[in-house]
Amino acid sequence: MKRFLAAMCLGMMAFATQAVAAEPAKIHIGICTGTVSQSEDDLRGAEALIKKYGDVANGGMIKHITYPDNFMTEMETTISQIVSFADDPDMKAVIVNQGIPGTTAAFQRIREKRPDIMLLVGEAHEDPNVIESAADLAINADNISRGYLIIAAAKKLGVTDFVHISFPRHMSYELLSRRRNIMEAACKELGITFHFMSAPDPTSDVGVAGAQQYILEQVPQWLDKLGPKTAFFCTNDAHTEPLLKRLTEDKGGYFIEADLPSPLMGYPGALGIDLADVSGDFPAILKRVEDTVIAKGAGGRMGTWTYSYGFTNSLGLGELAIKYAKEGVTGGRSFRRHFKKEDVFAAYNAATPGSTWSGGYYVDIATGKEKKNHVLVFEDLYIFGKGYMNMTEVPVPDQFKKIK
């Protein structure tokens, strides 16, 4: 932990300087994220870019917008907002994080107007073949590897049952459904009982509040039935906070890592942690969350990535886009000629000092073809009260990579 904090303090100095433009920047980067209520970490990463490079409105490089919480029913609005970036003649790249449904359509319209703009996606929701047809680069959490590694970590912790919580919309996404199937197979292989539980979609009529209330009511019942050695995993951010809240109560239970892991994901709200004075300082955030988790008696039962995945996607892709724009790279063929996946990991490592990322190109399960514009990433697991689990060193058996 001390080594992590020292590396972080040195590294974060590079991001602490507010850019002051002597004249308006000629390189503009557009980034669209969710709101605080749906994906706060993604938004905070965009704010970190603005802190470093300045806002376009004030002569800086970054223009940030948010898509609606109910993006499924307001898709045309979302698409129009993203396409509006192309109206700026100095716009060099557009980043959408997360790449919710409608991103491909927006990118196709941008490509028609401005083929020079680089199009980047953090955590693509749409089918891989769909988003790959429009984006210069798509990023996803390496859910193929994580499907096995999360279960392997649970086994290390002595878990006997594993509950996967989701809903039909998410299970229609290839990478999420494959991860679920890999988790079930890994549970069988490692001697853990797998359970699938359906919960309300926060974008449905019940909204975020209704979906969270359902989790609050159901988790104690699931624990009564399955026992305190049960680990829980949910595919939606809005379900995470009420899940963590219940798991710090008397009945026990485990939370290996979030769908989009971060010490900010669910923990502050669930545990009543005030982080206002350490905003953006991940070593301090990690320590405060860890201290609170241990004080609640949940040490050794809850985990995270030490940096927010959503935050890193926004900040890392922003840094990558700026690097390429300064080198004269544009969208389409120019991007394909210059891009290397190592540039992604270099940008992500620079954005998260003291931590390392791994992953590789996405491989189409049907054709076996490696997709050079689609990169899967993951970070090592950190369990509060125990430390790093060294899961990046655990090999994933080939049989799990082939599960559909």
Secondary structure, DSSP 4 states (H G I P E B T S, - for coil): -HHHHHHHHHHHGGG-PPP--SS--S-EEEEEE--HHHHHHHHHHHHHHHHHH-BGGGT-SEEEEE--TTTTTSHHHHHHHHHGGGGSTTEEEEEEEEE-TTHHHHHHHHHHH-TTSEEEEEEE-S-HHHHHTT-SEEEEE-HHHHHHHHHHHHHHTT--EEEEEE-HHHHTSHHHHHHHHHHHHHHHHHT-EEEEEE---TTSTTHHHHHHHHHHHHHHHHHHHH-TTEEEEESSHHHHHHHHHHHTSTT--BB---SS--TTSSHHHHHT---GGGTT-HHHHHHHHHHHHHHTT-TTTBEE-SS-HHHHHHHHHHHHHHHHHHTT--STHHHHHH--HHHHHHHHHHHSTT--EEEEEEE-TTT--EEEEEEEEEE--EETTTEE--GGGSPPPHHHHT--
